């Protein structure tokens, strides 16, 4: 049974599927001679069971599935699924990112980032960041690391140094700073309303 499962997984990983370059309007036939047909190309999507991104190759706007980034990857606009490797960057991310050195999302993060340096610095983040250094523009969820920094947050920060411009939640750590609070600094536990 284990051999069958292994062979099935290996076969699935070897298959590459691309989105059909045909247009959405190609299947629609309108019999009105005065109507105008507009052909809108489909968005290019890579739906592979496993996608190996080596450096800046290949450039794919959207990726669904598993992205393996050795040593880095920066050319996928949107990733949905699992991201595993050393260094990854994307505009939009939904899923679990486990990269050793850096996870970087530029616009919108929904999910989990685990690594040494996790960044959604100019992004809206919903989920969990776990690492040595975590930063987000807007975060709803949990940041756990040595240093946590966020613009506006609803949730929990756990670390040695926690910093937030605005916080609706809790900070647990040695240095806790909420810049817009009446009590801006409080060691051990700080609460933002």
Secondary structure, DSSP 8 states (H G I E B T S, - for coil): -HHHHHHHHHHHHH---B---SBGGGG-----TT------B---EEEEEEEEEEETBS-EEEEEEEEEEEEEEEEEEEEEEEEEEEEEEEEEEEEEEEEEEEEEEEEEEEEEEESSEEEEEEEEEEEEEEEEEEEEEEEEEEEEEEEEEEEEEEEEEESSEEEEEEEEEEEEESEEEETTSSS-B-SEEEEE-
